[in-house]
């Protein structure tokens, strides 16, 4: 089975982003996934900054936005379940 690729859009001085990272750590104890963290405030990330500046943290599973703002480990697990469900885009 393929390991899902997650991308967390985050920023500096973002307390919700710190919570999101802790929630992802909980999920990672049970399920493997690759994680890329993108700081939307860094140079070269203008597209993501313009899109998500009011919404971080935002999580993509395999390039699909699945949660944004305040979310929990359960939300991530649900998104991963949907990703691996029969008929889900992979």
Secondary structure, DSSP 8 states (H G I E B T S, - for coil): ----EEEEEE-TT-HHHHHHHHHHHHHHHHS--EEEEEETTSTT-HHHHHHHTTT-SEEEETTEEEEESS--HHHHHHHHHHHHSTT---
